[in-house]
Structure formats: structure tokens, C-alpha cells
Amino acid sequence: MKRNIYLRTIPIEEALARVKAVLDRKALLGVERIGADRAAGRITAEPVIARYSSPTFHSAAMDGIAVRAADTFMAREGSPVRLTPEKGFVFVNTGHPLPSAFDAVVMIENVVMDGEAATIEAPVAPFAHVRRIGEDIVATEMVLPRHRRISPYDVGALLSCGAFEISVYERVRMRVIPTGDEVMDFTARPTPGPGQVVESNSMLLAALADEWGMNCLRVPPVPDDPEALARALEEGLDSDAHIVVMVAGSSAGSKDFTKSTIAKFGEVLVHGVAAMPGKPSLLGVARGKLIVGAPGYPVSSVVCFERLLYPLACWLTRSEPRTRQTIAATLARSVPSRIGMTDFLRLSVGQVGSSYVALPLSRGAGSISSMTKAQAVTQLPPEAEGLESGTVVAAELLVDAGELARTLVCVGSHDNTLDILADMLMRRDPSMRLVSSHVGSMGGLIALKNGSAMLAGSHLFDPDTRDFNFPFLAKYLPGLDVLVVNLAIREQGLIVAPGNPKGIVGVADLARDGVRYINRQRGAGTRILFDHHLALAGLAPDRILGYEREEHTHMAVAVNVKTGAADCGLGVYAAAKALGLDFVPLARERYDLVIPEALRDDPKIEAVISVIAGEAFKEQVRALGGYGTDWSGRVMHPGMGLPGEE
Amino acid sequence: MKRNIYLRTIPIEEALARVKAVLDRKALLGVERIGADRAAGRITAEPVIARYSSPTFHSAAMDGIAVRAADTFMAREGSPVRLTPEKGFVFVNTGHPLPSAFDAVVMIENVVMDGEAATIEAPVAPFAHVRRIGEDIVATEMVLPRHRRISPYDVGALLSCGAFEISVYERVRMRVIPTGDEVMDFTARPTPGPGQVVESNSMLLAALADEWGMNCLRVPPVPDDPEALARALEEGLDSDAHIVVMVAGSSAGSKDFTKSTIAKFGEVLVHGVAAMPGKPSLLGVARGKLIVGAPGYPVSSVVCFERLLYPLACWLTRSEPRTRQTIAATLARSVPSRIGMTDFLRLSVGQVGSSYVALPLSRGAGSISSMTKAQAVTQLPPEAEGLESGTVVAAELLVDAGELARTLVCVGSHDNTLDILADMLMRRDPSMRLVSSHVGSMGGLIALKNGSAMLAGSHLFDPDTRDFNFPFLAKYLPGLDVLVVNLAIREQGLIVAPGNPKGIVGVADLARDGVRYINRQRGAGTRILFDHHLALAGLAPDRILGYEREEHTHMAVAVNVKTGAADCGLGVYAAAKALGLDFVPLARERYDLVIPEALRDDPKIEAVISVIAGEAFKEQVRALGGYGTDWSGRVMHPGMGLPGEE
């Protein structure tokens, strides 16, 4: 069985340098003449010189009357000068030419009409309120330098000085070839079966290319067949594209043909970069064009585009890559990192008070949702073994900075009603974004303590007092004054396959042979609840097969059951219902939001409480099933327990 | 003569609120279903739900072999487990389905082949290196919230979970109608005569609309004729546009018909906002559409678009206006401001050391070049009477933040060769931007002293020592260690109309009756040179008609002569030549760059010195005429004077 061997992974900078040393950009990317009116976003290939001055004539800079300055020199308060129409003055509007007999303008506010005559009580200097020829732009002047990215403002300047046509670099044209036997063409709107995936990377790359000012043509997917791949690449090389991208097949597996395909036509310069995700990226040159082998995992593909392809496209157009705004943000959780690799870590970022808190998101290269959830990305340098919680990192913003101030950071337990809350907050004007990180109820309380969250979702049950949350607040957040608001009452139960094939009716059944359980992570309220019920049943954890297998959300637990990876897991009814699973009720519990008192008057917090207390929210929550909303939006106090059990 | 009377100018926020109170956005802007593949940049009209999980099957997360975890539990270093092909393992590549008999993957690096069999020396856990169904996205999950601006990443997520078609708000369609008797349609590539201007605002607005995600249709200019204007507006109201913009005619002059035209069809809500530029902006509503009267001056038009039209367009699509990155920058010069008005001040910004310095640019609403030269804009609040030099302002960046670090701030005397230097710096890789502010030689030295410039252009002549710059450095910059590098030797002379109609051959001729002089500003080396020559000729300044009229650059002086606003001015030969004027040589002088020693090793400064010393620069400078380059790039020392006069 033939396997490719990786070239040594090299730093990104070195990968870029190798291409720049080999590719002849002058031969590859041409210069074209285009109309200045549609030049915004393009890069000038040479300095642009003004053909006309702007303005081309002396003009009034104010509404008023045109006068001869010399006629006004004697004007004083109480001793006005009187000017006759036509000979002594004419009315002028802003922007209109100054009649040749006159050399100054008096603002209309300073003119008193006396019949047909105008009287003024103050002198004006020659050329007062006059825009002179060339005041803005002088003919022969350089209006724009070479290698300038043309702004909308520049369009105005170019047209007004007669530079109607200018020389710019061609837009970089990119051709994207998705590959793989398993991929389905999205244009057919397919339903993927086992082993199949909807091909999405090509349009992800096309959308990125569009955002960064390139043209992109995407062709239909090509199967993992060396001849078909070679044909597709050759078509790309014969087309007008400057860059040909082959998506997937860039790694070193037995069906990874991208490298050998490139080698048929030219030279592979880079195979493997020291980046995670993005490691199996390929760069090559053939027939004077750049060929990129983009990895098949979506986040790897993004890294390949943003850190390799885009900088090279900018180099082709002699422009500097655009940078993202960077802010300093405090990591709310420790993250490990591999030495020798630049790690691109996606972050959820929110503003808490005057500083920013960053919650690391899923690290997987296959997790495109980590990109859609991220507000920022940070680079862990190759020399870092990992970063401790509390470290301040440079976070490159993926969203508008203004959005962070409209972002609520919620850390703690996962609940499906948070999606409803998020949607309703988004619908307000101004809209608010709820970012939730699912680290369990205990994790949420710790985040509040560290100041890395504005609110925490918690449903911690204390068997001794039969109360929720307050006993834990007293223990873990002593001295922190908090407001506790109920989100909903919810039903927890055992999630099982449809028809309950293993006949599970209670916790005791989980100790039976052949019953595989899927657990929640340590610190999750649901795990604490499970442990409580195990204890009630007199069972030790080691009696439960799968006790050590952990998931972080109710939905993930349900997916394990749905796919047969487990027979049972503890979770909310809504998760079972969403995936068509069966549900054995176990307990009702109170899910509360814990909010520092100091933030009570923050308009975002006020918005949250007002949404939760509203009928629209409660209706939607009840529609999920398994939820009660009797107390939603009410402030909780110690000892309240559950509604109906007070 | 009929004149409109301004409505009271109102704050921008109030203007926006008036429109929001009247306009029915739900009726105006529809929702459409579009393919997710081309949805980047659009705004979701409802939450998007995942149709499929991603992935839809268990798959290998690594290249390696698929195994049963239970088979590996006994594997230890030195005591390997041996697996037979097909029954015990199969090879798998990243992303490929996990065969149903297996539940874990061993990375290829940890497999040793022994003939056909695979041996491993460590156990793996169930589902190790397996991407489980729904690991990224779970079917039924909300993938994107409502009112979300769709990113390229979102496109990938939407396609991969089967959300092929989604509901988004329509793109806002804007129709722009340029107006005015004096404007010429740029599409004809006209040559403007006296009283004419090339109409550019419509395309400036169209380019801004495009940048901010709107569609824009521009129609040909309409003359200042009430009936033609009404017809054009009615066509706009009948079209599919959501917003109709009439450019110019929004003020209160006798030919400003925009207000009355809007009133024919609907209601004028706002006439005049408390903003400079931008004051004569109009907002109205007719037939359920928004009508904007944009001022005719280009910078006013920009303010009207960015602060009124764009926020309203965002409100239509339920999105938040995008904000620009804001940095703290120190004003290098005091600026006055009008109480009661928000003043949008354009700034040239550069990084000096670790902080930013902002140089205020031309304030004129007609100066589109102030926008092309600006790296930032700052708002002076209505309550400010002005800001002192040294004040730290919040500067909204118009350029990429990365560009500021590549920007060299040069403050001081103006010289045409600085354009050549700027062009050559822009051509380097990485490119560098030279921002020069023309405040005269003395102003440059003061900027160095205040740390608000990286280099200063200076050509100060000291008659006592017959040396340049050093006597002034000793006096004004004591204790600051500087490097002085010659840029060029240049010829200064009297710039006169072609054919020298007034027969000016020397400074003495300027005292003659009817000779109008145009002077340079106080602190300019050229003014000091002029004063020196006046003294040599035994003339007092009050003998010179126009001595008090000041311009800030050689080109502006030449324009005054060119247009007949003055008969003579002192300046460099290149300025006279550029405008086809005659030149009476007066003196040679040394134009040097003064650079703090502390910055000597800055790569940008090194680049400047290397460019100036290069033959390519010198050739271009000599081609301007009136320049010598014998000493260009050489380090100057006290007492050197001029080449050939040592």
C-alpha cells in the first residue's frame, strides 16, 4: 500500500518565501486600464496624476453675495457699506463660479437687504469665502501613489480631477477544484448517506476570496481518481486563473493524490506547514501559476487560505495583506498546545466591564461551527506548551469590535432554552449576542468568581437542603453578591433509543450487563444529579459501564444514544425529543441564571431579565416540551426549592 | 428672490430617530430565500436550523488503522498486540467512514507492520481518534441566529448541515440622482470649462454603498430644473429602490430645489444636521421610501452617507452598523471647532515609537483630497470649542491598522521631491507610506521636539554663518541628538506668469505699484528666505502688496500666479514648471531631512536613506528641473553650506 511521506513541516513564513522565490509575479499577473468609477478595492499599478485642477474655477464657498473686497474695506458696525446689484454685488450659491469682476464672498447671514441694495457692516479680505482654483487638487499633482488600495473616497478624487481611466493590477483569479469520492455536490442539494458529506469547502473558500477582493470560479467535485484529478488541474492551468486550488487530498493518506497530481505538471514547493489546523497544506508552481492543495477539514482549509493563499495573492498585487483588529483578552480556561506548531485557537470573546474575556472553543480542524461561534482567533506560538487560564492573549477579531460590547458572556451549564433566549436577544434593537460556553454549573460559578462571565447557568441540587444553587453559592462564591433569576424548571431523565430496547426504567437498570452509559463531564449539574441518584440506588460508579465517557452537552449525550454509541444517558427531555429518542423521567430541577449584583443595572442584563419574564419566551420554552415556566424571570431566594413543593 | 430657510439643525441621533419613527421598515424591505452558497454578507431574517448532523457518520479523525478498542486493551510497550488485516483492522484515512465493526482509530505513527499484520504497543480507548456523528453540528440545532451578518465561515457551516436555502433580508437598493446645472457627466469623460465640475459624488456614494453591502444604481445628472428634478425623483420612487438619494441642491440657496422636490411627493423630516461637514443634509419619506438629500460638497456627502444613510440602511436590515477600529492618537496641532456642531476632522496618522500622532488635514467640505490623504477621522463633540495640540483623540481608522506601522510621518517644509520619495517607498516590499504635513521648516523642528514626527524636512538658511539648518537645530532643539541627511539642493526663485508680463527680475520689483505678491506662511523656510532677500534689498514688508496673504505649499503659490490671483510668489522651479509658469532664479538652498538619532536604526528610516542615496531617486529628482543631487543621501555636518561653495 503506497503512502506519501510528509515533507518536513516548515513555518508559514518559510512556506511563503519559497513561493515568492520561484513564482514570477510580473509574468503571472497583468496590469489593466479600467474606469476610475469602478476602481474601488483595486490596487494602482502606477502613480495617478491629476489631469485637471479641482476646482477648475474660483467659486463661492458659502451662500451669499459676491463682492469686490476693496469695496468693503470701510464697512464698520453702525457704518455700513451699501452695494448696488450687478455693479456692486451679485447673489451666489455655494459652489457656483465667482463672477470675474468680484474677488470675495460675504455670507448671506451678514447681508442686510435695503430694497435692491445690499448693506454690510464688516469688511472682507480678498478671496474670503472663495474656493480657489486647485484648492483641493492641483493639475499635475500625484493624486494617488502606486500600489495603493483604492478607497471609495479615492473614486471621488479620481473623477473630479479627470483621471477617468487608471492602471491597476488585475484582480487575482482563483479556480477551486473540490475533490473526493465521498463528497456530494451541494448544487444538487443532496441528502448525505453513511460515508458521504456535502462538499462545502469550495464555497467557503469562494466566499473568503470574494471578501478579500479576489475572483473565484468553483468547478464541480472531482473523484479520487488520478487521471480525473490531472485533467481537472490541467484545465485549471489552461484557464485564465492565476491560482488553482485543489481541495482535500493534500495529506499523506493512500487516497491523497493532490501532491502527485501537482508533481505531474510542476514542482511541489511545500508539503506541510507548522500550523494547527492547516498542517497538511500544499504549495506548488506549474506553468507559472500558483497551485494550492488545501486540506479537507474546513478549519484547516480556512487557515490554508488566510495564512498562505491570501498573503500570496496580496504579494501578486503588490498590496499588503489586510490585518484584523487585535484586542487583548484574558483566557478563561487553560489550553494545551503542541510545541513546534503555531496553533490557531478560536475564541468566544465578550466584554465584561471594561475588559475582554476569551473562552477557547473546540480545537478540532473539522469543526466549522467553532468558526461560526468564534468572535476571534489567537495564535499560540510554536514555542508555547500551552497557556494558563488568566493569560492575556492577542485576539484577532473576526467580528466588528462594536459587537463585543453588545455581547453577553454566559458560562456554565448547557440548556436548550438558552438558544431561545439568544434568538430573542438578537431580535432586539440594538441586538445583543448571547455567547454561551458549556462548562457545567460548577464551571460557571468559577467563571463568575474569576470575572470571566457576566452570567452563569446553574442547576446544582443539594440533597441535604433539597434546595438549588444557593448552598453552592454560599460555599464557592463567598463574598460575591449575586442575583439569582430562574430561567425555567426542567425535567431530567434517562435518554434511551426509540422503543427503549434495553427496558431501562430507572438508574438501577444501568448496572445490568451490556448496558452502556454515556456520562456528562465533571462539574456538570447533570452529573451531580446522576451521582445523587446512583447513591440513592446504592450503586458505586464503577458498576456503570461508560461512567468515565464524558460529553459536554445534552445534545451530545443524545447523539451518542441516537447513533448507538451508548444505550443511555441522563439529559433533558428537549434533547431526546429533538432526535426522536425515548425519555424516562427521573427528576424535576431548577435551572437559574446567576448574575453578579454589580451588573444588575447593565442594560444587557436588564434585557435578559425582561426577555425571560416575557410571555413570548415562556411560550416558546414550553413548546420544547419538558419545561415549566411558572417561575421564569422571578428572583430566587434560598430555600425556595421547586414550584409546587414549597 | 426666493430662498429656503434652514430648519433648525438637529443632532445626528435625533435625525435618525425621526426617520425610524415614521418609516415602516417591514413594509419597505422584504425577505427573500437565497442559496446559502452565495449568502455571505447578507443578514438572516430568521434562525437557521441544521437539517443534517455534521458529520453524518462516524469517521476517522486521523490517518491510521481502524480497530476494536477492546482488542487493544492488553497492548503494552514491549508486549504488542498483533492484529490481522480485515478481521482485526483496516487502513483508514482522515475523514473516511469508520467500518461498522470497529470503534477506534490508531494513528499510523503508532503502528508497526509485521508482514500483513499490524502491531501496536499501547491500548486505545473506545472512540479514540473518531469523529462522531454530530460532533460539529447536531441536526435540529440552531446553526445561525436571526439578524446575523453571514460570514464566509457561516457559508461552510450552512452547506455542511444541509441548510441549502435560507431566508435573508433583501439587499438595500439605493438609487442616486446627481443634480446641478454645472455638473458634467463623468461617463462622457469631459473637460470642464469655467463654472463646470465633473460630477463625482454619485460614484463616490455608489462605491461607499458597494463597500457597505448595498446595491446602487446611479442615473445621469439632472439639471437644476424643478420639473426635471420632480420627474427624476418620481422615477426613483416608482423603481425598485428602497432609498432615493438626490445629490446637491440640499442647501438653502436659490437653486437648491431638493427640499421642495421632496415636499411634492412626501414629507421632509430633517433639513440640517449639527455636523460639519454634512450640515445641509435632508431626510424625507415619500411613498414609504426613504429620500436623502446629500450635500454637494464631497466630504459633506460622505458624512451624510456614513452618519445618516448607512445607519438607516442597517436599521432596515436589522443589522448593527459596522464600526471602524478606533485608536488613541495625539494631535500634533491645535484645531478650533464650532460649538454646537459635531466636527468630523480628517487626520493623517502615523506611528512614532509606540504611540500614534495625528496631523489635522484640510477642514474644507470641498476637499475630497483630505479624505484620500486621511488615515483616520475624529469627531470633535458639539460642546468642544476646539482641541489643543497634545490632546489625545479617538481616531476612527480609515485604513488597515497594520498600515500605520508602515507609515512614516514627515512634518516640515514642502518639497516636490517628497512625492518621488513617497512613490519609491511605496514600491518597496513591504511597502511604506510617507505621510507629509506641510507646516514649514520651523514647524517641522517643533514637531521633532514634541515627538510628533519621525523626520522633518528643513531648508533654513542662516545669513550669519551662511549655513543651513544646523544653527537652527542648536537653537531650537538643544539636547536632541539628530542625524541630518541631504535630500536635494534646489533652486528657489520668483514664480511669474508666462512671458513675465510685469517684468519682475528681482525682489526690488515687488515694491512697484500694482505688483501683487503671494507669500508663504510664517515659519516656512521659503518665507525666511524671502525676508532675508527683502532685508538685502532694504525693503520693509509693508512695501510688498500681498505680504500678509499666505499659502502653505509651492504648488499653491504657483496656482495663485497661474490663476492671476497674484503676480508673483517665491517658490521652487519645479512648481513653476509644473504649471507652465516662468521662473526668475533667486538662490540655491539645501533641503535636508532631520531625523532623531534614536530612530536611526528603524528599518523605515534606513529605507528612506537608502532610497535617497540611490541613483533611481536622483535621476527622477533631476528630471523635475531646478534640483541638484550631488549630496543627496549624504550625512550633513555643521558648516558645510552648499556644494561648490565649501
Interface residues (C-beta under 8 A of the other chain):
Chain A: M1 R3 D37 A40 G41 P47 Y52 S53 S54 P55 T56 F57 H58 A61 D63 F91 N93 T94 G95 H96 P97 I108 P126 F127 R131 R132 I133 G134 E135 D136 I137 V138 A139 T140 E141 M142 V143 L144 P145 R146 H147 R148 S151 P152 Y153 D154 V155 G156 A157 L158 L159 S160 G162 F164 E165 E182 F186 T187 R189 T191 P192 G193 P194 G195 Q196 V197 V198 E199 S200 N201 M203 L204 A206 A207 L208 D210 E211 A248 S251 A252 G253 S254 K255 D256 G296 Y297 P298 V302 W315 R318 S319 E320 P321 R322 T323 Q325 T326 G364 G366 S367 I368 S369 M371 T372 L398 D400 A401 G402 E403 R406 D419 A422 D423 M426 R427 D429 P430 S431 R433 R549 M555 A556 A558 V559 N560 K562 T563 A565 A578 L579
Chain B: M1 R3 D37 A40 G41 P47 Y52 S53 S54 P55 T56 F57 H58 A61 D63 F91 N93 T94 G95 H96 P97 I108 P126 F127 R131 R132 I133 G134 E135 D136 I137 V138 A139 T140 E141 M142 V143 L144 P145 R146 H147 R148 S151 P152 Y153 D154 V155 G156 A157 L158 L159 S160 G162 F164 E165 E182 F186 T187 R189 T191 P192 G193 P194 G195 Q196 V197 V198 E199 S200 N201 M203 L204 A206 A207 L208 D210 E211 A248 S251 A252 G253 S254 K255 D256 G296 Y297 P298 V302 W315 R318 S319 E320 P321 R322 T323 Q325 T326 S362 G364 G366 S367 I368 S369 M371 T372 L398 D400 A401 G402 E403 R406 D419 A422 D423 M426 R427 D429 P430 S431 R433 R549 M555 A556 A558 V559 N560 K562 T563 A565 A578 L579
